[in-house]
């Protein structure tokens, strides 16, 4: 039996035994105070009484803006290492980055044409 297989078996055994033991230990050793009336109340960022319904719906534009934000964050994640290594990458790296930026610009133009960023 290889040492990697033996190590993975030991780790799996420790997880299979250790996690339930930890759960039981926290349940038995943890604080118990079932009589507190505020224990199960809703808490929203310091507001003790929530405003509106719990199952209220949000406008889909919130999600679109969030997705666009994530896409452009990923763009920054790719741009920074490229900018650091632009001299070593040469012209091929420059062309690749222009293709990447062109695709992102096409996505931004598409979002703009669909008027996803327009709030009414």
Backbone torsions as a table, in degrees:
resi	resn	phi	psi	omega
1	UNK	NA	135.5	-177.1
2	UNK	-76.5	158.2	-177.3
3	UNK	-69.0	-31.4	178.5
4	UNK	-67.0	-39.4	178.9
5	UNK	-67.5	-38.7	178.6
6	UNK	-65.8	-42.9	178.9
7	UNK	-63.9	-43.5	179.5
8	UNK	-66.4	-34.1	175.8
9	UNK	-66.0	-40.9	178.1
10	UNK	-65.5	-43.7	178.9
11	UNK	-63.1	-43.0	178.3
12	UNK	-62.7	-40.6	178.4
13	UNK	-65.4	-42.6	179.0
14	UNK	-63.0	-41.2	178.3
15	UNK	-67.6	-40.9	-178.3
16	UNK	-67.5	-30.8	179.3
17	UNK	-94.7	-40.0	-173.0
18	UNK	-70.0	-40.5	-177.2
19	UNK	-64.7	-48.6	176.4
20	UNK	-62.6	-35.2	177.9
21	UNK	-64.3	-40.8	178.3
22	UNK	-65.4	-40.3	177.3
23	UNK	-62.6	-44.0	178.7
24	UNK	-65.6	-37.6	179.4
25	UNK	-65.9	-42.1	179.4
26	UNK	-69.2	-32.9	178.1
27	UNK	-69.1	-39.6	-177.8
28	UNK	-82.1	-33.2	-176.7
29	UNK	-94.3	-15.3	-176.5
30	UNK	-72.2	164.6	-180.0
31	UNK	-70.1	143.5	178.9
32	UNK	-124.9	120.7	178.5
33	UNK	-147.3	74.7	-175.0
34	UNK	-75.5	-11.0	-175.4
35	UNK	-86.3	-3.9	-178.2
36	UNK	-75.5	124.1	-175.3
37	UNK	-78.3	-21.6	-178.7
38	UNK	-90.6	3.9	-173.6
39	UNK	-64.8	-39.7	-174.9
40	UNK	-103.7	16.6	178.3
41	UNK	-80.1	156.9	178.7
42	UNK	-74.4	140.8	178.4
43	UNK	-131.8	115.5	-178.1
44	UNK	-120.8	95.4	173.3
45	UNK	50.8	43.7	177.7
46	UNK	92.8	-10.9	178.5
47	UNK	-90.4	118.1	-176.0
48	UNK	-78.6	-30.4	176.3
49	UNK	-109.6	116.1	-176.4
50	UNK	-66.2	148.9	179.7
51	UNK	-101.1	128.7	178.6
52	UNK	86.8	-177.0	-179.3
53	UNK	-83.5	157.2	-180.0
54	UNK	-71.4	-39.5	-177.4
55	UNK	-94.1	30.3	-177.8
56	UNK	-69.2	149.1	-178.0
57	UNK	-98.2	147.7	177.5
58	UNK	-104.5	157.2	175.7
59	UNK	-67.8	142.1	-177.5
60	UNK	-66.2	-18.7	179.9
61	UNK	-65.8	-27.9	175.5
62	UNK	-60.8	-43.4	-179.2
63	UNK	-69.8	-37.9	177.5
64	UNK	-62.3	-43.7	178.4
65	UNK	-64.6	-38.5	178.6
66	UNK	-64.6	-41.9	179.7
67	UNK	-66.7	-41.6	178.0
68	UNK	-63.2	-40.3	177.2
69	UNK	-60.1	-43.7	-179.8
70	UNK	-65.4	-41.0	179.7
71	UNK	-60.7	-43.9	-178.3
72	UNK	-76.7	-21.6	170.0
73	UNK	-67.7	-41.2	177.6
74	UNK	-64.0	-35.1	176.3
75	UNK	-60.2	-44.1	179.4
76	UNK	-64.5	-37.4	178.8
77	UNK	-62.5	-35.6	177.9
78	UNK	-80.9	-30.6	-177.3
79	UNK	-72.7	-35.6	-175.7
80	UNK	-63.9	-50.8	178.0
81	UNK	-64.8	-32.1	177.4
82	UNK	-64.5	-43.0	-179.6
83	UNK	-64.9	-32.6	178.8
84	UNK	-70.8	-36.7	-174.7
85	UNK	-108.3	23.8	-174.4
86	UNK	-63.9	-33.8	-179.2
87	UNK	-70.8	-37.5	180.0
88	UNK	-73.2	-30.3	-177.8
89	UNK	-75.2	-29.1	176.9
90	UNK	72.9	-155.0	-175.4
91	UNK	-71.9	-31.0	178.6
92	UNK	-63.6	-42.2	176.8
93	UNK	-65.3	-35.3	177.5
94	UNK	-65.8	-44.0	178.9
95	UNK	-65.1	-42.0	178.0
96	UNK	-60.6	-41.0	-178.8
97	UNK	-70.0	-36.4	176.0
98	UNK	-64.8	-36.9	175.9
99	UNK	-64.4	-43.9	179.1
100	UNK	-61.9	-46.8	179.9
101	UNK	-67.1	-33.3	176.7
102	UNK	-65.4	-41.4	177.1
103	UNK	-63.5	-41.4	178.3
104	UNK	-67.4	-38.0	177.2
105	UNK	-65.8	-38.1	176.6
106	UNK	-63.7	-38.9	176.2
107	UNK	-64.9	-40.3	178.7
108	UNK	-66.8	-39.8	176.9
109	UNK	-64.8	-39.2	177.4
110	UNK	-61.4	-45.3	179.3
111	UNK	-63.9	-39.2	179.0
112	UNK	-66.9	-40.8	-180.0
113	UNK	-68.2	-32.0	176.9
114	UNK	-78.9	-4.3	179.3
115	UNK	58.2	40.1	179.1
116	UNK	-75.1	-22.5	-178.7
117	UNK	-94.6	2.0	-178.3
118	UNK	-89.0	122.5	-179.9
119	UNK	-103.0	135.4	-179.7
120	UNK	-118.5	NA	NA
